[in-house]
Amino acid sequence: MTVLLKDAMQPNLVQTLENNPAFVHGGPFANIAHGCNSVIATTTALKLADYVVTEAAFGADLGAEKFLNIKCRKAGLSPSAVVSSPPCAR
C-alpha cells in the first residue's frame, strides 16, 4: 500500500475548462471532516500565483468555519477576502 500511495502527498496540477492552472490536493470531498484542500496545495499555489481561490465546501456554517478556525490558524494563513454562496434551493 505504501508503494501505491508514495506520490499521494504531492499536489496535482490540472487545467480548468478556461485553460487556467489549478492545484488539486485532497479536494473538497477527499477529507469529509474539513471539506477543503490541503495546506500543501494552498501554500504551493500562494508561491506560484498572485491570488489563490480555495473552496471550503459545506457552506459557511461548517466549511468556512473549519477553514478559517482550523486550517488557516494552523497554517498561518490570513485570507484577504471571503465569499459565501447562497443556500441551494430545495
N, C-alpha and C positions, 0 to 999 in steps of 0.2 A: 504494500500500500504506500509506503514512503517513496518508493521509486516512481510510482504513478503520480504522486502529488508533489514531487520535488519542485516543480515550477509553479505551483498553485499560488504561492505568495507574491508572484510578480503581477503587476497590473497589466491588463491587456489594452493595447492601443487599437481602437476601432475607428471607423469612419461613419459619420451621420449621413442621412439622405441628402443634406445640403453640402456634402464634401468637407465637413469640419472634423478635425481630430477629436476623439473623446477617449478618456480612460475609463475602463470598467474594471472594478476590483471589488468583488463582493457586492454586486448590485443590490437594488432595493429589496429584493426578496431572498438574497443569499443568507442574510442574517435576520431572521424574523424578529429577534429581540431588539435590534436597533432600527432596521429599515433604512439604512443609508450606506454609502460606500465606505471603504476603509480609510484610515488615516494615511496609509501609504499612498493610495491613489490621490487623495486630496493634496498632500504635501508635494508629491511629484508634479502634479498639474500646476500648483502655485509657482513652482520653479520654472516652468516652461511656458506659462501664459500670463497675459496681463490681468485676466479675471477668470474665475472658476465658478461654475454653476454646479451645485450639489443638490440632488433630490433627496429629501428626507421624507420617506413615504409615511402613509397612515395619518396624514393631516396634522394640523398644528397642535392638537391636543395630545398627541403621542409622539409622532415622528419628529417634529420640531423641538419638542421638549427634550427628548433624548439626544437629539443632535446638538442642541445648544448647551445643555447641562451636563452631558457626559462626554461626547466626542470632542467638542470644542475646548472644554476645560482641560481634559487630559492631554490633548494635542497642542494646547497653547494657541489655538486659532481664535480670531475675533472677526466674525462676518461684518462686512460693510453694509449689507442690505439683506432683508428677509422678505420673501413674498409668500403669501398663503393663497392657495386656490380656494374658490368657493366650494361648499359641500356638494356632493353629487346629488342630482335629482332622483327621486325614487319613483 
